[in-house]
Amino acid sequence: SYATDLEDTWTTQDLWGDKSVGNCIYCITYANGQLVVGGVGREVNTFYSRIAYTTSPDGTWTTKILWSGSAGEAYTNTINCIIYANGYWVVGGQYYYRSSRYPARIAWATSPDGTWNIVNILGGTSIHTINCITYANGYWVVGGHITSSNTYYARLAYATDIEQVTTWTPVQLWYDSSSSYTAINCITYANGYWVVGGEYYEDATNTYYAR
């Protein structure tokens, strides 16, 4: 939905849909003359990570699939975050390719209508996703969640060059053995500090913390 003033009438526009559950937009940004959204689209039993872009919200939207896969549950093959910085469009999310395998994935391009380069990062052997991404102080930084050997990790990774995919460095911030909600959900850099936010479950006290 869009409006020129918060108190004006909002105009609503549907970009994609299907009779099955699993169609959603998770992120949106405007940069370099383009408005770009990212999310997930479902058609029957196939889930698509999708972006849509336009130069104006009341103009023509172009939809593009970045990756796809079949799964038995909604909200897989998602784009959760998007940024434009240092000449690159970068998205982060999750990819499903077979039972219990959900790699954390980024994709980057110099233009929304260009070729997107796709890379799996963060590591792990089971369910993992990227929830946030930023670029500041010369670093690309992503944050999210991984599962490995029944342990859940809130993890970030950073790199100085988006195209040098083998140089991403992982950093584990906290973990637990009981809750898949353990994750980093947002990240920023300001005033000399990197700050992340997310969720942590403490086994000993059965308590969920905003961390």
ROKOLMAR-136153 format. One record per residue: residue number from 0; x, y, z of N, C-alpha, C, O in turn. Coordinates in Angstrom, 3 decimals, padded with zeros to 6 digits. Example, Ala and Ser with C-alpha at 12.3 -4.5 7.8 and 13.67 -1.06 7.14 Angstrom:
<nodes>
seq	n_X	n_Y	n_Z	ca_X	ca_Y	ca_Z	c_X	c_Y	c_Z	o_X	o_Y	o_Z
0	013.190	-005.690	007.800	012.300	-004.500	007.800	013.200	-003.300	007.800	014.236	-003.319	008.465
1	012.850	-002.250	007.080	013.670	-001.060	007.140	012.900	000.030	007.870	013.409	001.138	008.039
</nodes>
This chain:
<nodes>
seq	n_X	n_Y	n_Z	ca_X	ca_Y	ca_Z	c_X	c_Y	c_Z	o_X	o_Y	o_Z
0	000.839	-001.183	000.000	000.000	000.000	000.000	000.880	001.241	000.000	001.995	001.215	000.522
1	000.384	002.327	-000.583	001.181	003.540	-000.638	000.275	004.767	-000.548	-000.903	004.716	-000.902
2	000.846	005.862	-000.070	000.144	007.135	000.052	001.179	008.239	000.055	002.343	008.000	000.379
3	000.772	009.442	-000.300	001.679	010.586	-000.281	001.704	011.267	001.076	002.587	012.081	001.347
4	000.741	010.940	001.931	000.687	011.466	003.289	000.097	010.384	004.177	-000.807	009.664	003.755
5	000.599	010.260	005.406	000.145	009.196	006.290	-001.344	009.271	006.578	-001.973	008.247	006.844
6	-001.920	010.472	006.530	-003.341	010.624	006.832	-004.204	010.577	005.580	-005.428	010.663	005.671
7	-003.578	010.439	004.401	-004.342	010.334	003.161	-004.918	008.937	002.985	-004.616	008.027	003.758
8	-005.739	008.780	001.975	-006.241	007.465	001.603	-005.106	006.643	001.001	-004.396	007.107	000.109
9	-004.942	005.424	001.494	-003.884	004.545	001.012	-004.386	003.722	-000.170	-005.512	003.224	-000.166
10	-003.539	003.590	-001.169	-003.844	002.763	-002.329	-003.199	001.399	-002.149	-002.010	001.308	-001.841
11	-003.965	000.348	-002.338	-003.479	-001.018	-002.152	-003.307	-001.712	-003.495	-004.149	-001.589	-004.384
12	-002.222	-002.430	-003.628	-001.932	-003.137	-004.860	-001.372	-004.524	-004.543	-000.448	-004.654	-003.740
13	-001.931	-005.556	-005.172	-001.434	-006.919	-005.010	-000.455	-007.226	-006.137	-000.765	-007.024	-007.311
14	000.727	-007.714	-005.775	001.764	-007.971	-006.768	001.765	-009.417	-007.248	002.044	-009.675	-008.419
15	001.455	-010.365	-006.361	001.323	-011.758	-006.774	000.429	-012.471	-005.768	000.246	-011.991	-004.649
16	-000.127	-013.611	-006.158	-001.019	-014.344	-005.272	-001.344	-015.726	-005.805	-001.037	-016.059	-006.950
17	-001.974	-016.525	-004.951	-002.362	-017.881	-005.292	-003.407	-018.309	-004.263	-003.513	-017.687	-003.206
18	-004.165	-019.338	-004.546	-005.173	-019.809	-003.610	-004.560	-020.498	-002.394	-005.242	-020.700	-001.389
19	-003.294	-020.856	-002.476	-002.622	-021.532	-001.366	-001.941	-020.515	-000.453	-001.546	-019.438	-000.898
20	-001.805	-020.871	000.843	-001.119	-020.001	001.787	000.367	-019.958	001.450	000.931	-020.954	000.996
21	000.993	-018.829	001.666	002.433	-018.730	001.441	002.851	-017.593	000.549	003.968	-017.609	000.033
22	001.989	-016.588	000.341	002.351	-015.428	-000.456	002.489	-014.220	000.457	001.538	-013.851	001.147
23	003.665	-013.601	000.466	003.901	-012.526	001.422	005.064	-011.658	000.965	005.993	-012.145	000.321
24	005.013	-010.373	001.296	006.143	-009.459	001.132	006.734	-009.195	002.514	006.019	-008.829	003.447
25	008.051	-009.387	002.633	008.730	-009.247	003.917	009.587	-007.989	004.020	009.874	-007.539	005.129
26	010.001	-007.415	002.901	010.954	-006.311	002.977	010.752	-005.372	001.803	010.226	-005.759	000.759
27	011.179	-004.130	001.993	011.014	-003.112	000.966	012.066	-002.026	001.164	012.401	-001.673	002.295
28	012.580	-001.505	000.066	013.502	-000.376	000.164	013.426	000.450	-001.111	012.983	-000.027	-002.156
29	013.867	001.698	-001.004	013.953	002.572	-002.175	015.371	003.117	-002.249	015.889	003.676	-001.282
30	015.986	002.945	-003.406	017.350	003.443	-003.592	017.662	003.488	-005.080	017.126	002.706	-005.866
31	018.533	004.411	-005.450	019.030	004.488	-006.814	017.904	004.550	-007.846	018.028	004.014	-008.947
32	016.808	005.206	-007.477	015.693	005.390	-008.400	014.751	004.221	-008.517	013.847	004.239	-009.353
33	014.941	003.187	-007.689	014.099	001.997	-007.769	013.461	001.686	-006.416	014.110	001.768	-005.373
34	012.184	001.331	-006.453	011.482	000.797	-005.293	011.447	-000.719	-005.463	010.935	-001.218	-006.465
35	011.994	-001.460	-004.481	012.125	-002.908	-004.605	011.543	-003.582	-003.364	011.835	-003.180	-002.237
36	010.721	-004.605	-003.576	010.175	-005.411	-002.486	010.659	-006.848	-002.651	011.017	-007.268	-003.751
37	010.668	-007.596	-001.549	011.069	-008.994	-001.588	010.191	-009.837	-000.698	009.667	-009.351	000.305
38	010.024	-011.108	-001.058	009.193	-011.988	-000.262	009.152	-013.395	-000.811	010.137	-013.908	-001.342
39	007.976	-014.015	-000.670	007.783	-015.387	-001.133	006.476	-015.464	-001.911	005.487	-014.828	-001.548
40	006.483	-016.240	-002.970	005.285	-016.508	-003.742	005.084	-018.003	-003.870	006.048	-018.759	-003.992
41	003.844	-018.425	-003.843	003.537	-019.857	-003.956	002.589	-020.102	-005.112	001.611	-019.378	-005.299
42	002.892	-021.131	-005.881	002.008	-021.614	-006.929	001.907	-023.117	-006.763	002.859	-023.849	-007.033
43	000.722	-023.581	-006.309	000.465	-024.982	-005.982	001.453	-025.405	-004.884	001.337	-024.916	-003.760
44	002.413	-026.287	-005.159	003.358	-026.726	-004.131	004.781	-026.251	-004.380	005.727	-026.815	-003.829
45	004.943	-025.239	-005.190	006.259	-024.665	-005.426	006.322	-023.277	-004.815	005.423	-022.459	-005.008
46	007.396	-023.018	-004.072	007.592	-021.737	-003.404	008.716	-020.978	-004.104	009.766	-021.543	-004.409
47	008.483	-019.704	-004.352	009.426	-018.878	-005.098	009.893	-017.705	-004.242	009.079	-017.023	-003.619
48	011.202	-017.472	-004.211	011.704	-016.218	-003.650	011.570	-015.173	-004.745	012.132	-015.320	-005.831
49	010.829	-014.129	-004.455	010.485	-013.158	-005.483	010.850	-011.744	-005.069	010.770	-011.383	-003.895
50	011.248	-010.957	-006.045	011.314	-009.514	-005.892	010.360	-008.892	-006.907	009.982	-009.517	-007.898
51	009.989	-007.661	-006.636	009.253	-006.853	-007.609	009.821	-005.447	-007.519	010.146	-004.980	-006.427
52	009.942	-004.771	-008.646	010.560	-003.453	-008.638	009.863	-002.519	-009.610	009.256	-002.947	-010.592
53	009.969	-001.227	-009.308	009.335	-000.193	-010.100	010.030	001.130	-009.807	010.752	001.249	-008.817
54	009.820	002.102	-010.645	010.353	003.435	-010.383	009.355	004.307	-009.625	009.714	005.364	-009.108
55	008.091	003.854	-009.561	007.057	004.578	-008.825	005.994	003.584	-008.375	005.608	002.715	-009.157
56	005.504	003.685	-007.131	004.538	002.699	-006.642	003.247	002.647	-007.459	002.580	001.613	-007.487
57	002.887	003.745	-008.122	001.677	003.719	-008.950	001.981	003.411	-010.412	001.123	003.572	-011.279
58	003.213	002.964	-010.679	003.602	002.604	-012.035	003.523	001.104	-012.261	002.804	000.395	-011.557
59	004.258	000.635	-013.236	004.284	-000.789	-013.571	005.335	-001.517	-012.740	006.491	-001.100	-012.673
60	004.919	-002.600	-012.115	005.824	-003.424	-011.322	006.320	-004.592	-012.159	005.541	-005.222	-012.875
61	007.593	-004.878	-012.073	008.179	-006.050	-012.725	008.539	-007.068	-011.650	009.229	-006.738	-010.685
62	008.074	-008.300	-011.814	008.322	-009.370	-010.842	009.407	-010.305	-011.360	009.436	-010.648	-012.542
63	010.301	-010.713	-010.456	011.400	-011.584	-010.837	011.591	-012.661	-009.779	011.581	-012.367	-008.583
64	011.766	-013.918	-010.217	012.051	-015.031	-009.319	013.558	-015.194	-009.202	014.253	-015.290	-010.214
65	014.069	-015.226	-007.976	015.501	-015.400	-007.765	015.877	-016.857	-007.539	016.902	-017.314	-008.045
66	015.047	-017.608	-006.769	015.242	-019.051	-006.634	013.914	-019.671	-006.228	012.988	-018.963	-005.832
67	013.821	-020.991	-006.325	012.561	-021.665	-006.030	012.815	-023.101	-005.609	013.912	-023.629	-005.790
68	011.780	-023.734	-005.041	011.862	-025.125	-004.642	010.526	-025.597	-004.124	009.675	-024.786	-003.758
69	010.333	-026.906	-004.090	009.101	-027.490	-003.580	009.276	-027.840	-002.115	010.349	-028.271	-001.694
70	008.224	-027.655	-001.344	008.266	-027.968	000.083	006.866	-028.227	000.594	005.885	-027.800	-000.016
71	006.774	-028.917	001.700	005.476	-029.250	002.253	004.985	-028.270	003.293	004.022	-028.564	004.001
72	005.613	-027.114	003.408	005.192	-026.113	004.378	005.327	-024.724	003.784	006.107	-024.501	002.858
73	004.556	-023.794	004.330	004.555	-022.436	003.789	005.799	-021.672	004.229	006.487	-022.048	005.178
74	006.062	-020.586	003.506	007.095	-019.620	003.870	008.513	-020.165	003.767	009.393	-019.760	004.526
75	008.734	-021.071	002.841	010.092	-021.459	002.492	010.461	-020.779	001.184	009.589	-020.277	000.475
76	011.750	-020.762	000.862	012.246	-020.022	-000.300	011.818	-018.560	-000.213	011.083	-018.056	-001.062
77	012.292	-017.902	000.825	011.884	-016.533	001.115	013.024	-015.541	000.920	014.200	-015.888	001.027
78	012.651	-014.310	000.633	013.549	-013.163	000.745	013.080	-012.363	001.952	011.953	-011.870	001.972
79	013.939	-012.233	002.955	013.566	-011.585	004.212	014.083	-010.162	004.356	013.551	-009.390	005.154
80	015.118	-009.802	003.590	015.715	-008.487	003.753	016.335	-008.057	002.431	016.708	-008.887	001.602
81	016.437	-006.752	002.251	016.980	-006.208	001.010	017.645	-004.867	001.297	017.173	-004.087	002.124
82	018.740	-004.618	000.604	019.477	-003.373	000.793	020.134	-002.976	-000.526	020.445	-003.825	-001.361
83	020.338	-001.683	-000.696	021.166	-001.182	-001.788	022.285	-000.370	-001.162	022.034	000.586	-000.428
84	023.521	-000.751	-001.454	024.672	-000.039	-000.906	025.901	-000.326	-001.740	026.041	-001.412	-002.304
85	026.786	000.643	-001.816	028.083	000.469	-002.471	027.948	-000.047	-003.908	028.822	-000.757	-004.406
86	026.841	000.319	-004.566	026.629	-000.069	-005.957	025.970	-001.415	-006.168	025.854	-001.867	-007.307
87	025.530	-002.076	-005.090	024.933	-003.409	-005.199	023.549	-003.457	-004.540	023.307	-002.850	-003.496
88	022.664	-004.195	-005.187	021.437	-004.654	-004.547	021.736	-006.027	-003.938	022.272	-006.905	-004.614
89	021.391	-006.208	-002.668	021.654	-007.477	-001.991	020.400	-007.891	-001.219	019.803	-007.082	-000.509
90	020.009	-009.155	-001.363	018.888	-009.698	-000.602	019.381	-010.886	000.216	020.385	-011.513	-000.121
91	018.665	-011.185	001.291	018.984	-012.340	002.122	017.731	-013.102	002.473	016.652	-012.520	002.584
92	017.871	-014.415	002.648	016.704	-015.214	002.989	017.033	-016.668	003.207	018.065	-017.011	003.784
93	016.138	-017.523	002.735	016.228	-018.958	002.969	015.900	-019.708	001.687	015.093	-019.259	000.872
94	016.541	-020.856	001.526	016.318	-021.702	000.353	016.030	-023.133	000.794	016.758	-023.695	001.612
95	014.964	-023.722	000.250	014.650	-025.118	000.537	015.009	-025.966	-000.672	014.614	-025.650	-001.794
96	015.770	-027.065	-000.445	016.077	-027.918	-001.580	015.792	-029.392	-001.345	015.683	-030.144	-002.314
97	015.667	-029.838	-000.102	015.181	-031.177	000.183	014.830	-031.264	001.657	015.058	-030.315	002.407
98	014.274	-032.398	002.080	013.755	-032.521	003.434	014.764	-032.067	004.485	015.894	-032.553	004.530
99	014.335	-031.126	005.332	015.118	-030.617	006.466	016.403	-029.928	006.043	017.355	-029.885	006.823
100	016.462	-029.385	004.826	017.645	-028.660	004.379	017.217	-027.280	003.900	016.593	-027.143	002.848
101	017.559	-026.261	004.679	017.172	-024.895	004.384	018.396	-023.990	004.488	018.591	-023.369	005.532
102	019.219	-023.889	003.467	020.405	-023.034	003.555	020.046	-021.550	003.682	019.062	-021.085	003.107
103	020.863	-020.819	004.446	020.785	-019.362	004.470	021.432	-018.841	003.196	022.519	-019.285	002.827
104	020.785	-017.920	002.531	021.201	-017.545	001.184	021.159	-016.033	000.993	020.269	-015.351	001.501
105	022.151	-015.522	000.241	022.090	-014.153	-000.243	022.156	-014.165	-001.764	022.590	-015.140	-002.378
106	021.719	-013.072	-002.349	021.870	-012.870	-003.787	022.185	-011.403	-004.015	021.669	-010.541	-003.304
107	023.024	-011.110	-004.995	023.382	-009.727	-005.269	023.406	-009.453	-006.768	023.649	-010.340	-007.586
108	023.143	-008.186	-007.096	023.153	-007.734	-008.483	023.430	-006.240	-008.488	023.234	-005.565	-007.477
109	023.875	-005.733	-009.597	024.109	-004.289	-009.709	022.851	-003.548	-010.144	022.802	-002.320	-010.073
110	021.831	-004.281	-010.595	020.546	-003.701	-010.987	019.460	-004.733	-010.754	019.696	-005.919	-010.983
111	018.257	-004.323	-010.300	017.191	-005.302	-010.072	016.859	-006.140	-011.304	016.474	-007.302	-011.176
112	017.006	-005.560	-012.498	016.681	-006.311	-013.707	017.892	-007.016	-014.305	017.824	-007.547	-015.413
113	019.005	-007.018	-013.566	020.217	-007.655	-014.059	020.338	-009.101	-013.616	019.371	-009.707	-013.154
114	021.537	-009.645	-013.762	021.817	-011.016	-013.336	022.093	-011.043	-011.837	022.918	-010.280	-011.335
115	021.391	-011.932	-011.123	021.574	-012.063	-009.680	022.502	-013.236	-009.387	022.299	-014.339	-009.893
116	023.511	-012.993	-008.577	024.467	-014.013	-008.162	024.048	-014.545	-006.799	023.831	-013.769	-005.868
117	023.933	-015.856	-006.678	023.364	-016.491	-005.485	024.427	-017.275	-004.738	025.203	-018.021	-005.335
118	024.454	-017.093	-003.400	025.460	-017.743	-002.558	024.808	-018.208	-001.252	024.042	-017.461	-000.643
119	025.106	-019.429	-000.823	024.686	-019.924	000.489	025.783	-019.619	001.506	026.956	-019.909	001.274
120	025.381	-019.024	002.647	026.360	-018.689	003.681	025.811	-019.038	005.061	024.692	-019.537	005.172
121	026.574	-018.785	006.091	026.314	-019.012	007.516	026.655	-020.422	007.964	026.882	-020.628	009.156
122	026.705	-021.404	007.071	027.022	-022.764	007.483	025.833	-023.468	008.094	024.696	-023.024	007.932
123	026.086	-024.578	008.806	025.014	-025.347	009.413	024.602	-026.508	008.537	024.988	-026.579	007.370
124	023.816	-027.427	009.095	023.445	-028.636	008.371	021.951	-028.848	008.278	021.519	-029.854	007.714
125	021.146	-027.949	008.805	019.708	-028.186	008.815	018.949	-026.932	008.406	018.973	-026.556	007.234
126	018.277	-026.278	009.348	017.453	-025.116	009.029	018.233	-023.845	009.337	018.674	-023.651	010.470
127	018.406	-022.986	008.353	019.111	-021.733	008.549	018.506	-020.663	007.653	017.977	-020.955	006.581
128	018.592	-019.436	008.108	018.012	-018.338	007.342	018.741	-017.041	007.650	019.345	-016.892	008.712
129	018.680	-016.111	006.716	019.178	-014.751	006.917	017.978	-013.842	007.098	017.067	-013.828	006.270
130	017.982	-013.081	008.190	016.868	-012.193	008.514	017.174	-010.728	008.274	016.251	-009.927	008.127
131	018.464	-010.350	008.231	018.799	-008.932	008.126	020.150	-008.769	007.454	020.979	-009.680	007.455
132	020.355	-007.600	006.885	021.604	-007.303	006.185	021.846	-005.803	006.225	020.908	-005.009	006.154
133	023.110	-005.426	006.339	023.452	-004.007	006.275	024.845	-003.846	005.688	025.613	-004.805	005.611
134	025.161	-002.626	005.276	026.504	-002.283	004.813	026.917	-000.997	005.502	026.236	000.024	005.402
135	028.041	-001.058	006.204	028.532	000.128	006.911	029.994	-000.062	007.259	030.458	-001.186	007.452
136	030.718	001.046	007.337	032.107	001.045	007.786	032.971	000.073	006.974	033.937	-000.491	007.488
137	032.610	-000.114	005.704	033.378	-000.983	004.819	033.043	-002.456	004.891	033.726	-003.268	004.267
138	031.997	-002.831	005.644	031.637	-004.236	005.809	030.199	-004.505	005.367	029.290	-003.715	005.624
139	030.021	-005.638	004.699	028.711	-006.240	004.513	028.489	-007.188	005.693	029.348	-008.020	005.983
140	027.351	-007.072	006.373	027.068	-007.915	007.527	025.647	-008.458	007.423	024.701	-007.709	007.181
141	025.510	-009.770	007.611	024.194	-010.395	007.626	023.990	-011.065	008.979	024.954	-011.452	009.640
142	022.743	-011.198	009.382	022.412	-011.860	010.634	021.246	-012.796	010.450	020.378	-012.566	009.608
143	021.223	-013.872	011.252	020.127	-014.818	011.136	020.222	-015.953	012.126	020.529	-015.756	013.302
144	019.951	-017.152	011.626	019.768	-018.315	012.482	020.266	-019.558	011.761	020.063	-019.697	010.555
145	020.911	-020.459	012.483	021.236	-021.771	011.920	020.925	-022.848	012.955	020.875	-022.591	014.158
146	020.722	-024.049	012.450	020.542	-025.220	013.294	021.597	-026.241	012.914	021.791	-026.527	011.732
147	022.279	-026.792	013.904	023.295	-027.803	013.643	023.336	-028.775	014.820	023.537	-028.365	015.963
148	023.147	-030.058	014.537	023.186	-031.106	015.570	022.247	-030.781	016.729	022.615	-030.907	017.897
149	021.021	-030.358	016.386	019.969	-030.050	017.360	020.302	-028.881	018.280	019.715	-028.741	019.353
150	021.235	-028.051	017.862	021.537	-026.824	018.597	021.221	-025.633	017.707	021.486	-025.657	016.506
151	020.651	-024.592	018.304	020.187	-023.417	017.569	021.115	-022.241	017.841	021.406	-021.926	018.995
152	021.576	-021.600	016.785	022.568	-020.543	016.892	022.049	-019.231	016.308	021.465	-019.207	015.225
153	022.271	-018.143	017.044	022.127	-016.798	016.488	023.484	-016.419	015.920	024.457	-016.312	016.666
154	023.561	-016.216	014.628	024.855	-016.070	013.976	024.836	-014.911	012.993	023.822	-014.638	012.351
155	025.988	-014.224	012.886	026.165	-013.238	011.831	027.390	-013.621	011.016	028.193	-014.459	011.426
156	027.517	-012.995	009.863	028.687	-013.195	009.009	028.996	-011.872	008.329	028.100	-011.071	008.063
157	030.277	-011.653	008.051	030.660	-010.375	007.453	031.714	-010.582	006.366	032.443	-011.574	006.349
158	031.762	-009.604	005.459	032.734	-009.620	004.362	032.984	-008.185	003.937	032.143	-007.313	004.155
159	034.127	-007.941	003.336	034.438	-006.611	002.831	034.115	-006.475	001.343	034.021	-005.362	000.825
160	033.946	-007.606	000.658	033.671	-007.589	-000.779	032.522	-008.543	-001.052	032.662	-009.747	-000.841
161	031.395	-008.035	-001.514	030.215	-008.863	-001.745	030.472	-009.924	-002.803	029.818	-010.967	-002.798
162	031.409	-009.678	-003.711	031.668	-010.628	-004.781	032.644	-011.733	-004.382	032.720	-012.764	-005.052
163	033.388	-011.526	-003.300	034.326	-012.547	-002.838	033.626	-013.436	-001.812	033.820	-013.290	-000.605
164	032.809	-014.359	-002.317	031.898	-015.093	-001.444	032.618	-016.046	-000.502	032.061	-016.419	000.531
165	033.837	-016.449	-000.829	034.539	-017.398	000.035	035.170	-016.732	001.251	035.711	-017.417	002.119
166	035.108	-015.419	001.325	035.774	-014.714	002.416	034.818	-014.294	003.532	035.214	-013.537	004.418
167	033.575	-014.765	003.511	032.651	-014.424	004.590	033.118	-015.065	005.891	033.458	-016.247	005.926
168	033.130	-014.277	006.955	033.580	-014.752	008.266	032.372	-014.886	009.193	031.693	-013.890	009.444
169	032.079	-016.097	009.715	030.942	-016.258	010.620	031.292	-015.859	012.047	032.431	-016.021	012.485
170	030.312	-015.340	012.764	030.467	-015.000	014.182	029.244	-015.533	014.923	028.113	-015.146	014.631
171	029.479	-016.416	015.876	028.397	-016.977	016.678	028.209	-016.118	017.918	029.152	-015.919	018.683
172	026.987	-015.602	018.126	026.746	-014.703	019.251	026.111	-015.393	020.444	026.539	-015.165	021.575
173	025.095	-016.237	020.228	024.513	-017.002	021.320	023.824	-018.236	020.752	023.562	-018.312	019.551
174	023.532	-019.207	021.624	022.919	-020.440	021.151	022.171	-021.123	022.285	022.367	-020.795	023.455
175	021.302	-022.085	021.929	020.624	-022.918	022.903	020.263	-024.237	022.240	020.472	-024.411	021.040
176	019.725	-025.158	023.012	019.432	-026.490	022.489	017.952	-026.812	022.439	017.575	-027.969	022.255
177	017.098	-025.790	022.604	015.668	-026.082	022.705	014.768	-025.262	021.799	013.659	-025.705	021.501
178	015.188	-024.091	021.349	014.262	-023.199	020.657	014.765	-022.776	019.296	015.850	-022.209	019.169
179	013.969	-023.057	018.276	014.323	-022.645	016.921	014.137	-021.155	016.715	014.494	-020.636	015.658
180	013.583	-020.443	017.705	013.410	-019.007	017.592	014.702	-018.243	017.882	014.763	-017.039	017.635
181	015.721	-018.901	018.390	017.002	-018.251	018.654	017.566	-017.695	017.357	017.878	-018.457	016.441
182	017.701	-016.366	017.266	018.082	-015.765	015.986	018.482	-014.312	016.167	018.152	-013.685	017.174
183	019.196	-013.784	015.181	019.425	-012.351	015.013	018.420	-011.857	013.978	018.329	-012.409	012.882
184	017.672	-010.823	014.326	016.617	-010.329	013.443	016.884	-008.942	012.869	016.239	-008.548	011.898
185	017.831	-008.186	013.455	018.090	-006.842	012.952	019.520	-006.444	013.313	020.095	-006.949	014.276
186	020.074	-005.539	012.530	021.462	-005.128	012.734	021.662	-003.716	012.229	021.077	-003.320	011.222
187	022.498	-002.948	012.937	022.820	-001.592	012.496	024.224	-001.231	012.958	024.786	-001.854	013.858
188	024.773	-000.205	012.314	026.062	000.350	012.723	025.898	001.849	012.873	025.438	002.523	011.951
189	026.275	002.375	014.035	026.159	003.813	014.270	027.059	004.217	015.420	027.216	003.473	016.388
190	027.651	005.404	015.312	028.421	006.003	016.404	029.539	005.082	016.898	029.866	005.072	018.085
191	030.122	004.305	015.973	031.236	003.447	016.330	030.867	002.076	016.859	031.753	001.313	017.242
192	029.572	001.735	016.893	029.133	000.447	017.424	028.337	-000.348	016.391	027.521	000.204	015.653
193	028.593	-001.655	016.355	027.703	-002.595	015.690	026.729	-003.113	016.740	027.148	-003.520	017.823
194	025.433	-003.104	016.433	024.419	-003.547	017.381	023.441	-004.471	016.657	022.941	-004.140	015.581
195	023.175	-005.630	017.258	022.196	-006.552	016.704	021.110	-006.814	017.730	021.327	-006.638	018.929
196	019.945	-007.232	017.268	018.836	-007.595	018.146	018.206	-008.890	017.691	018.227	-009.224	016.506
197	017.641	-009.624	018.647	017.004	-010.881	018.290	016.350	-011.535	019.483	015.838	-010.864	020.380
198	016.375	-012.872	019.481	015.701	-013.636	020.527	016.630	-014.729	021.053	017.430	-015.301	020.313
199	016.502	-015.001	022.351	017.300	-016.052	022.988	016.438	-016.813	023.987	015.710	-016.221	024.783
200	016.535	-018.120	023.930	015.836	-018.971	024.890	016.837	-019.587	025.855	017.830	-020.183	025.437
201	016.572	-019.440	027.146	017.443	-020.006	028.170	016.823	-021.293	028.716	015.752	-021.277	029.323
202	017.527	-022.418	028.483	017.004	-023.714	028.909	016.775	-023.792	030.412	015.746	-024.295	030.863
203	017.730	-023.297	031.183	017.685	-023.489	032.635	016.460	-022.868	033.272	015.922	-023.414	034.235
204	016.003	-021.722	032.749	014.869	-021.017	033.341	013.605	-021.054	032.490	012.574	-020.499	032.870
205	013.695	-021.719	031.325	012.560	-021.785	030.410	012.033	-020.379	030.087	010.828	-020.128	030.102
206	012.984	-019.467	029.793	012.645	-018.064	029.564	013.101	-017.620	028.183	014.211	-017.931	027.752
207	012.231	-016.889	027.497	012.568	-016.285	026.207	012.932	-014.825	026.431	012.178	-014.070	027.045
208	014.101	-014.440	025.924	014.586	-013.083	026.121	014.625	-012.324	024.788	014.968	-012.884	023.747
209	014.272	-011.057	024.848	014.570	-010.127	023.755	015.992	-009.662	023.986	016.273	-009.001	024.986
210	016.886	-009.995	023.085	018.330	-009.828	023.340	018.959	-008.912	022.302	020.162	-008.655	022.353
</nodes>
